[in-house]
Amino acid sequence: MVRTAQAAITPAFVSLAAHPLRWQLLTALADSDYRVRELMALLDEPQNLLSYHLRQLRDGGLVTAKRSSHDGRDTYYHLDLGRCADALAETAAALHPALGTGAVAPSHAGRAGSRPVAVLFVCTGNSIRSPIAEALLRHHGGNRVTVASAGTHPREHLHPHAVRVLDKQFGIDVSSQHTEGIAGMAGRRFDHVVTLCDKARERCPEFAHPPRRMHWSVPEPIAADRAGYADFRQVAADIDTRVRHLLPSLTLTNR
């Protein structure tokens, strides 16, 4: 009887995700960070309805929102995939205890004979966010990916704290890496292009062979030249979470 009473309580994730429009929002935001007007076009729904359901997802801890670093009037919505993974595990355990461990872990297995997936990360300066993402995807992806990064207005060198955080937190040495400009990538073919700052998203050029485009609205450490190391650790942790959740998607789309 105790088990029956507990089972009667619907897990919060199920209550949130069961609504068809909220599920559409979750699946859209799983692919990229979006503004409301972009979700309106993508889902063909009015702003007031989307805003209501986005608020439900935010209250449930699954979605976060932040002002655009390029245009403060815009807000980007982001799906917290780490929280979703926890919520799915809790939901599985609520159905049966044996399902609570490892039931929803993504498979990172590549397919024999498949070519590596080519990924380009883009930010404005190519000194903090995009080189961190490049290094982390190469680290986690191994021979399943080929990775590059570039800036729409590249700075002269990688930020020392970006170099340090990759070394100290992940054991990755990028001390000899140089910044690159987006113009130098024009002749290369990429399967995926990921922009990591709001300004770069609007200035990233088109490619001859259109890649799958996605956006991660990752703010640069405030006043990067004066920001402390802790700010860079937070940015690197955010990017690492996104990169690890990106990997299964890359495997699935390499066809």
C-alpha positions in Angstrom: 0.0 0.0 0.0 2.9 2.4 0.7 4.3 1.8 -2.8 0.9 2.4 -4.3 0.5 5.7 -2.4 3.9 6.9 -3.5 3.3 6.0 -7.1 0.1 8.0 -7.1 2.2 11.2 -6.9 3.1 12.2 -10.4 6.8 13.3 -10.7 7.2 17.0 -11.4 9.0 16.3 -14.7 6.1 14.3 -16.0 3.6 17.0 -15.1 5.7 19.6 -16.9 6.7 17.7 -20.0 3.3 16.0 -20.6 1.8 19.2 -22.0 2.3 19.0 -25.8 3.5 22.6 -26.2 5.9 22.4 -23.2 7.3 19.3 -24.7 7.8 21.2 -28.0 9.6 23.9 -26.1 11.8 21.4 -24.4 12.8 19.7 -27.6 13.4 23.0 -29.4 15.6 24.3 -26.6 17.5 21.0 -26.4 18.9 21.9 -29.8 19.8 25.6 -29.2 19.2 28.7 -27.1 16.4 30.8 -28.5 14.6 34.1 -28.1 10.8 34.2 -27.8 10.3 35.6 -31.3 12.3 32.7 -32.7 10.3 30.2 -30.8 7.1 31.9 -32.1 8.3 31.3 -35.7 9.6 27.8 -35.0 6.4 26.6 -33.2 3.9 28.9 -34.8 2.3 29.9 -31.5 1.5 33.4 -30.1 3.9 35.1 -27.7 1.6 35.2 -24.7 1.0 31.4 -24.8 4.7 30.7 -25.2 5.6 33.1 -22.4 3.1 31.3 -20.1 4.6 27.9 -20.7 8.2 29.1 -20.6 7.4 30.5 -17.1 6.1 27.1 -16.1 9.3 25.5 -17.2 11.4 28.2 -15.5 9.5 27.7 -12.3 10.2 24.0 -12.6 13.9 24.6 -12.9 14.2 23.1 -16.4 14.7 26.3 -18.3 16.7 29.5 -17.5 16.6 32.9 -19.1 19.1 35.7 -19.4 19.4 39.0 -21.2 21.3 39.1 -24.4 24.9 40.3 -24.0 24.6 42.0 -27.4 21.1 43.5 -27.2 19.9 43.9 -23.6 16.3 44.1 -24.8 16.4 40.4 -25.9 16.2 37.4 -23.7 17.6 34.0 -24.5 16.0 30.8 -23.1 18.3 27.9 -22.3 17.4 24.3 -21.4 19.3 23.0 -18.4 20.1 19.5 -19.7 21.9 18.6 -16.5 18.7 19.3 -14.5 16.7 17.4 -17.1 18.9 14.4 -16.7 18.5 14.5 -13.0 14.7 14.9 -13.3 14.5 12.0 -15.8 16.5 9.8 -13.4 14.1 10.7 -10.5 11.1 10.0 -12.8 12.5 6.6 -13.7 13.2 5.7 -10.0 9.6 6.8 -9.2 8.4 4.2 -11.7 10.7 1.5 -10.4 13.8 1.7 -8.1 15.8 -0.5 -10.5 15.4 2.2 -13.2 16.9 5.0 -11.2 20.6 4.4 -11.9 22.0 4.8 -15.4 18.6 4.4 -17.0 18.9 7.6 -19.0 22.6 7.9 -19.6 23.3 8.9 -23.2 25.3 6.6 -25.5 28.5 8.2 -26.9 29.4 5.2 -29.0 30.4 6.1 -32.5 29.8 3.9 -35.5 32.6 1.9 -37.1 33.7 3.4 -40.4 31.9 6.7 -40.0 33.9 9.9 -40.6 34.5 12.3 -37.8 31.9 15.0 -37.3 33.4 18.5 -38.2 32.4 21.2 -35.6 33.2 24.9 -35.5 32.8 27.0 -32.4 32.5 30.8 -32.9 32.6 33.7 -30.5 33.7 37.3 -31.0 37.3 37.3 -29.8 38.2 33.6 -30.0 40.1 34.1 -26.8 37.8 32.6 -24.1 34.6 30.8 -25.0 35.1 29.2 -28.4 38.6 27.9 -27.7 37.4 26.5 -24.4 34.6 24.7 -26.3 37.0 23.5 -29.0 39.4 22.0 -26.4 36.7 20.4 -24.4 34.9 18.8 -27.4 38.2 17.5 -28.7 39.0 16.1 -25.2 35.6 14.4 -24.8 35.1 13.4 -28.4 38.4 12.0 -29.3 38.6 10.6 -32.9 34.8 11.0 -33.4 35.2 14.7 -34.1 37.3 17.3 -35.8 37.1 20.6 -34.1 38.0 24.2 -34.8 37.2 27.6 -33.3 37.2 31.2 -34.6 36.3 34.7 -33.8 34.3 37.3 -35.8 36.9 39.9 -34.4 39.7 37.7 -33.0 41.9 39.1 -30.3 45.7 38.7 -30.4 45.9 35.7 -28.1 44.0 33.4 -25.8 43.1 34.9 -22.4 45.6 33.6 -19.7 42.7 32.5 -17.5 41.2 30.5 -20.3 44.5 28.7 -20.8 44.8 28.2 -17.0 41.3 26.8 -16.4 41.7 24.2 -19.2 45.0 23.1 -17.7 43.9 23.1 -14.0 40.4 21.8 -14.3 40.7 19.4 -17.3 44.3 18.7 -17.9 44.3 20.2 -21.4 47.3 22.3 -22.6 46.4 25.0 -25.1 49.3 27.3 -24.2 50.6 27.2 -27.8 47.3 27.7 -29.5 46.7 30.9 -31.5 43.4 32.8 -32.1 41.8 32.5 -35.5 39.4 34.7 -37.6 36.2 33.4 -39.1 37.3 34.5 -42.5 40.0 31.8 -42.4 37.3 29.1 -42.1 35.5 30.1 -45.3 36.9 27.3 -47.4 36.4 24.5 -44.8 33.3 22.3 -44.5 31.6 21.9 -41.2 28.7 19.7 -40.1 27.9 21.9 -37.1 28.6 25.5 -36.3 28.0 26.6 -32.7 28.0 30.3 -31.8 28.7 30.9 -28.1 28.0 34.7 -27.8 25.0 36.7 -28.8 26.9 39.2 -30.9 28.8 36.5 -32.9 25.5 34.7 -33.6 24.3 37.7 -35.7 27.7 38.2 -37.4 28.6 34.7 -38.2 28.7 34.3 -42.0 27.0 31.7 -44.1 29.0 28.7 -45.4 29.1 27.3 -48.9 28.0 23.9 -47.6 25.4 25.0 -45.0 26.1 23.3 -41.6 23.6 22.7 -38.8 23.6 25.9 -36.8 23.0 26.2 -33.1 23.5 28.8 -30.5 24.8 28.7 -26.9 24.2 32.0 -25.1 27.2 31.9 -22.9 28.2 35.3 -21.4 31.8 36.3 -21.4 33.3 36.9 -17.9 32.3 40.5 -17.1 35.2 42.8 -18.1 37.3 39.8 -19.1 40.6 41.7 -18.6 39.7 42.2 -14.9 37.6 39.2 -14.2 38.8 36.7 -11.6 39.7 33.1 -12.2 36.5 32.0 -10.5 34.5 33.6 -13.3 36.4 31.6 -15.9 35.9 28.4 -13.9 32.1 29.0 -14.0 32.1 29.7 -17.8 34.2 26.6 -18.4 31.9 24.5 -16.3 28.9 25.7 -18.3 30.6 25.0 -21.6 31.7 21.6 -20.4 28.1 20.6 -19.5 26.9 21.8 -22.9 29.7 20.0 -24.8 29.1 16.7 -23.0 25.4 16.8 -23.9 26.2 17.8 -27.4 28.2 14.7 -28.1 25.3 12.2 -28.5 23.6 14.6 -30.9 26.7 14.8 -33.0 26.8 11.1 -33.3 23.2 10.8 -34.3 23.4 13.5 -37.0 26.6 12.1 -38.7 24.8 10.1 -41.4 
